[in-house]
Amino acid sequence: MRAQLENMLSLQDSMNTKVNPDWRAQNFAWYRAIWVECAELLDHYGWKWWKKQQPDVEQVRLELIDIWHFGLSMVLADQPDPEARLAYLAKALADVTPGEAEPEIFRQQLEAFAGEVITHKRFSVSQFGALLSAVGMSFDDLYTGYVGKNVLNFFRQDHGYKDGSYRKVWAGREDNEHLVEVVQTLDHTAPDFAEALYQALAKRYTAG
C-alpha cells in the first residue's frame, strides 16, 4: 500500500503542477470541487422517491475516483511532511474491503462525508474509505482507477486538450473505452504501471 500511495501522491502533485506550477500557493477550493462531485455521485446513485431509479454503480465508482483526485490535493496542501501524509493515508484506508451498503445508509454516509468537507474544509480519508467499501471497491480498485484516470488526464493535456486539438475518439471509440481495455492488459502492481499505460495509450492514439 505504501508504494501505491506514494505513486498516487506523486502523480497528483505532477498533475497539479502541470495545471499551475505554483499550485500550492493558490489556495484552490478543493473542498468545493469535492462536494460538487458528491452531488453528481448521488444523482448517479439515485435518491428521487418519485421515480424508479437504479444505482449506476460503475459511474458512482468513477465519481469516487474523481473525488480522490481532489482529496489527494487537499492532503498534499494541508500536510507538508511526506512521512506524516503516508502514515495518515495508510491508517485511514487500512480497513477498506469490498462490501455493499443498504442504499439509504450509503446516501447518509455520502451526506456526512460532504458535510464534513463543506463545514470544516477537510477531506476525511476514513469516511471516503467507508464509501469505497460501500460500493464494493478495494484499495487496489481505487489505485488502478486513479492511475488510469490520472494518466489519461496527462495524455489529454499533452495532446492538445487545452487548445481543442485533441481527438477524444480513436478508431471509432472514446478514449475512456481504450483506457479500460489497456488497463486490463497491464500489471497494476508494476512500478512502471503509469508509464506503461501512457505509452500504450500513445500507441493506440497514433494508430487511430
N, C-alpha and C positions, 0 to 999 in steps of 0.2 A: 504493500500500500504506500509506503514512504516514497519509493521511486516514482510511482504513478502520480502521487500528489505533487512532488517536485516538478515533474514534467508538465502537469496542468498549470501550475503556478507560473512556470517559465513561459509557457505558450500564451497565457493570458497577459502577462506583462509585455510580451513581444507584440501582441495584437494591439494593446492599448497604446504602446509606444509608436506603432505604425500609424495609428489614427492621430495621435498628438504626442510628440516626443517629450513634452513636459506635462504629461497627463496627471502625475501625482500632485502637482501644484494647482490644478484646475478646480478641484473640489466638485467634480461632476456628481450629479444627483443619481448615483447608482441605485439608491433605495427606491426612487421614483420609477425607474425602469423595472425594478423587481415587482412592485405592486401592480403596475400596469400589465405585466406578464401574468401575474396571478389571476387578474380578471379575465384575460384571454384564455388561460388554462381552465378556469371554471366554466366558461362558455363551451369549451370542448368536452368537458366532463358532463355537463348538464346540471341544471338547477331549477328549470322552469316547471312548476307544478301544473300549469295549464295546457301543456302539450307533452306528447310522448317523446322522450329523449333517451338515447343510448350513449354511454360514455365512449368517446373516441380515444381509446387508451393509448394508441400509438402517438396521436397528436399531443395528448397530455404529457407523455414521456418526453417528447421533443420540446415542449414548453418548459419542462423542468430543467432540461439541459440548457436552454436559453437563460433561465434564471440563474443557473450555476455560473455562467459567464460573468454576470453582474455581481453575483455573490463573491466570487473569487477576487474580483476587482476591489470590492469593499474590504476584504480580508487583507489584500496587498496594501491598500491605502492606510488601513487602521492599525496594522501590526507590522512595524518595521523590522522586527527581529525574525530572521528566517527560521531559526530553530523553534521559536515560540509559535510561529504560524503553523509549522508542520505538526507540532505536538497538539495544538488546538484542533486542527482539522482531523488528524488521525483519531483522537479521542472521541470527537463528536460523531464520526462516521463508523466507528468500530462495530456498532451493532446493526448496521444496515443489512438486512436479509430480505429477499423477496417474499412478499405476503399479499394479502388482499383485505382492504378495509371495507366495512359497510359504507355505502355511498354517503349517507348523511354525516357519518363520522369523518370521512375524508374531507367533505366540504368544511366542516368545522375546524379540522386541522389546518386546512389551507387558509381559512379566515384568521385563525390565531397567528399563523406564520406571517401573513400580510399585515396584520395589526401590529405585530412586533416591529416589522420593517418601517411602517408608517409612523408609529408613535415614538420609537426610540432611534430610528435611522440606523438600525443594527440588523445584520444578517445572522439569523440563528441557524448555525450549521446543524445542530441536533434536530431542530424542528424540520429542517429541509430533509435530513436523513429519514425522518419518520414518513415524510411524503413519498420519498423514493420507495420505501418498503411497502407503503400502502397501495402502490400501483405495480407491484411486482418487480421492482428494479433492484439489482445488486450494485455494489460498488463498482464491479467490473463493467456492468452495463453503463453506469454513469461515465466511467473513464473512456470506454470505447465511443460512446455517443458524443462526449465532449470533444475528444481529439478529432473525431471525424468532422464535426461542425466547425471547429476552430481552423482546421487545415483548409476546409472548403472556403471559409471566410478569407483566409490569407490568399488562397488561389484566385478567388474572385477579384480581390484588390490588385493582385499582381497582373491580372489580365484585363484591366480596363473597366472594372465595376464602377469606379467613381466617375469616369468620363463618359460612360454609356456604351463603350465599345465591346464590352464583354458579351459573349454569346451564352445564354443560360441553357439553351437547348443544343445538345450534341447528338448527332446521329439519330435524331427523332425523339430523344428523351431528355428530360430536365436533368440538371447537374446533380440534384438530390438523389435521383434514381441511380445514377452512375456511382455516387458516393456509397450507397447501401451495398451495391454489388462488389465494389472494390474492397470495402472493409471486410467482407466475408472471406476474401482470398488471402488476407494478411494475418500475421501473428501479432495479436493485440498486445502481447506481453514483451515484444522485442523492444530494445532501447531505441531503435530507429523506426518505430512504427509510424510516427508522424511524417518523417522524411520519405519513407517508402510510399505512404499514402499520397503525398503530394506528387511524387514522381509518376505514380500510376494514373492519377487524375490528369496530369500534364500529357501523358502519352495518349490517353483517350481524347482529350480536348483537341490535340493536334490532328489526330486521325479523323475526328468528327467534323 
